[in-house]
């Protein structure tokens, strides 16, 4: 069977000849793999490219080609939490960010479009959560600053492509990168960060079979959220899961004698106390705290509570404090 490679593939071949570093060659070879039609006529060529990529990745790891002096992107944390959108190439990370926020990242059908992190603010009910699109998780491609950014984030959303026939290979590679970044325990299904799993492209026929294969090897079936960014399927579920995974609560406040502030709640960790809330408002309020009037969601009469009272989501609090002289 004839391979029938598209013209863009041959353009990448020419670029490959000019590439100098293993990192550059790996990126081009992965793009060639994505461009190449998948049928019997290209099976031999697919194996050759995969072999080249494996050798170059080994070379890149041995030589530690990532420069320590390269610029490190810095994203200022905003909102109620910071969520990293991570995963293999071409899974739809940039499209997901664009769909859920007002950010306008570069989006293309070819892999490795994202070179630097791109933030956006996601409006979840009455709070905002920061989401960051990041470059692909791939050996020889992912830079050290990405691992640092992921370790500092509140939540890592791993996006996979449920239409990709090469998903197992990409998943294995992504897990290897997470081990190198010290986010995943080596050879164990343990993570030292909060992880949520999202499977994109369920608008493509055959995604159920690919999902079953992935879930047979990786214990993510109960947590995997199937979505289609293109067709806007299940995107609302992502917000609910993010809020749940962040383990935060919203607390509204009011000043004695004035109306309640119901538009801009404080977001604090779940199981926080009134003392924790007072500290979040102002450090001096902890010292002067006397008691609080507290309204539960849907209940009319307030409770009188002390500083050790544990708060719940959507509590309304009126703190009474001693006057500081």
N, C-alpha and C positions, 0 to 999 in steps of 0.2 A: 504494500500500500504506500502511495506517495505521501510524503509528509505535508506538502502544501503549506509551507510556512508563510505567514503574512509579511508584507514589506517591512513593518515596524520591527520584526524580529531581526532581519538582516541589518537594520540600522543599529540595533543594540550589539550585534556581532562586531560591527566596525568600532563601536565605542569600547568594547571589551579589549580589542587589540591595542587601544591607546591607554587603557587604564594602567596605573603604575602600582598602586598599593593593593594588598589582599582585600581590604575593606571595600575599595571601589569595585574590584572585580566581583566580589560576592554580591554586591547590590545589583550590578548589571545582570549577573547570571540569574538572580532571583526574578528580576523583571522578565528575562527571557523565558523562564519557566512559566510565569503567569501568562505571557503572550501566546505561548505555544499551544496549538490545539491538542487535546488529549484523546488520542486514538492509537490503534496498533501501529500505524505508520510512524509514530513518534516515540514509541516505547524505548527503543535503543538510545535515541537522542536524549530522552528524559533521564535515563540512567547515567549517561555520560556527564550531563550537567550536574546531576546530584553528586556524582563522584568528585567533580571539580570543586563544587561548593564545600563538600566535607573536607577536602584537602586544604582549601584556602582558610576555612574556619580554624583548622588545627594550626596552620601557619600563623594566623592572626593572633590566636591565643598564646602561642609560644613567644611571639615577638612583642606582645602587648603593644599593638600598634596605636592604641588610643593615646593621644598626647595629653599629658597632665596639664599642660599649659593652655589647652584649648578653652575658649570661652564657655562658661557654665551658665545656662539660662536660669534666671531667677523669677519665680512667679510669686507675687505677694498674696498671701492667704486672705481671702475675703469670705464673708457670709457665715452660715451656720456650720459649715464643714467643707472639707476639700476632698474631692473624689477624682482619682486618676483613671482615665479610660485607657486601658492597656490591652495588648493582644498581638497576634501575628499580623503580618502585612495584609492589606486589602480586605479587612473584615468589616469595614464601614465605620471606623472610629470617628473620622472627621464628619461624616454624614450624620452620625448620631449626635455629635456635639452641636452641629448646625440645626438639627431638628428640635433639640431640647433647650437651646439657649439662643441668644441673639448674635452669637459669634459667627464669623464668616471665614472659616478655615478653607484652605485650598483643597478642593475635592476633585479626584480624577479616577478613572477606571484602572489605572496601572498602580502597582504597589510602591511603597516608600515615598509617597507624596509629602507626608509630614516629616519635616526635618527638625523642627524646634517645637516645644510645647505651645499649645494654643488654649488659653483659658476662656471660659464663658460662664455666665451666671444663670443657673436654673431656678426658676420660680416654682417652689413647691408650696402650694396653699399660701400662707402668709409669711413665709421665710424664703431666703435665697441661699442656694448651695452652689459652691464653686465646682465646676467640672473642667478637667484639663485633658485635651487630646494630646497624645504623645506618639513619638516615632515607634515603629514596629518592634516587638520583642523578638529578636533574632540574633543568634550567635554571630559574632564578628561585626554586627551592625550596631547593637544597643551600646550606648556609651555609659560610662560610670555615673555621670550626673543624673541619668534616668533612674538608676537604682537608688541614689540618694533622695531624689524627689519622691519616689514611691515609698521609701521607708518613712518619710516625714508626713505623708498624706494620712488622712483619717480613714480612707477606704479606697481599695483598688477594685475597679470594675474590669474584669477580663472579658473581652468581647471576642467570640469565635464565629467563624463562618460555617453555618450548617449546610451550605451548598458546595463546600470545597472537598473534592475527592482526596486531597493531600492533607486533610485536617489532622490526622494522627501524627504525621511527621512534624507538622508545624506546632502541634500541641507539645510534643516531646521536646522540641527545640526551645519553645517558650518556657517550659518548666525548668529546663537546664539553665536558662538565663536567670530565672527567679532564684535558683539555687546559688548562682554566682553572685547575685545581688544580696544574698542572705535574707531573702524574704520567704523562701521555702526551705524546709529542712531536707538535706540531701537524702535521697532514696526513701523518703517518707512522705505521706500525704498530710503534711503539717505546715501551717503558715504562721508567721509571727505578725501578720497584719490581717485586718478584716478584709475578706475577699467576697465579691459577689460575681456570679457567672451569668452572662447574657449570650444567647445564641441568635445571630442575625441571619437574615435572608430566608425566612420561612416562606416567602412568596415563590421560591424556586422549587420545582417539583423534585421529590426524592429526599427532602431535608429530614423527614422522619427516620429514614433508614440510616442516614449519616449520624443523626442524634443517638440512635440506639447503639451504634458501633462505638461512639465516643464514650457513652455512659457505661458501656461494658468494661472499659479500661480505666475510666476515671470516675470516682464516686461523686458526681455532680448532678445527677438526675433530679433529685428532690429540690435542688437550689437553682437549677438552670431556668432562666426566663427566656422563652422563645419569642423573638420579635421580628418585625420587618420594618426597617427604617424607611425603605422605599415606599411601602404601602401603608405606613403609619399604623402598624398592628402591635398592640400590647405596650406601646411606649408609656402609657399612663401607669402601668405596673412598675416600671423602673423607678419612678419617683417614690412610690410607696415602699419599695424594697430599700432604696437608698436611705430614706428616713428611718426605717426599721433597723438597718445595719449600722447606722451612725450612732444609735443608742443615745439619742438626745431627746429632751422635752422642751416644749415652749411654755414660758411662764409670762403672763401679762401682769402689769403692775398699775397701781393707782396711788396718787398722793392723797392723804386724808383731806376730805372736803372738796376734792376735785374729781372730774370724770375719769373713768378708767382709760388707759392707753391700750387699745385693742388692735392697733395696726402694726406695731413693731415689737414683738415679744422678745424677751431674753431667751436665748437658747443655751441650755446648760446640760450637763451629763445626766442621764437617767439615774434615779435614786439620789439625786442631790437634795440637800436640806435647805431650810430657810436661811441658815447661816451661809451656805454656799451662794445662795442668791444674793444675799446682802453683800458678800464679798465681790460678786460680779458687778454689782451696781456701784459700790464705792468702798474702799478698804476701811474708811472711818465708820461706815454704817455697821460693821460687825461689832465694834466696841460699844456703840450707843444703842444697839438693838434691844428693845424691851419685849415686844410681842408683835404678832401680825394677825390681821383679819384676813381670812382666806375663803374664797368662794370656789367651790368645785363646779366643774362644767355641768350645766343643766340643773344645778341646785340653787335655790333662792337665798337661804339663810347662810351667813358666813360662820366659819369656825374661828375660834381664838386659838392660836398655835404658837408654840415656842420655837427657839432656834433649831432644835433637833428634829422638827417635823419634816418628814420626807415628802417632797413635792411630786405631783403627777402632771402629765401633759395637759396643757390648757388650764392650769390653775390660775386664778386671779388673786393677786396678793397686794395687801395694803400694809406696809411696814410702819410700825410706830416706834420711834426712837427717842432717847433722851436728848434734850437740847444741849449741844456742845458749847461750853463757855470759853 
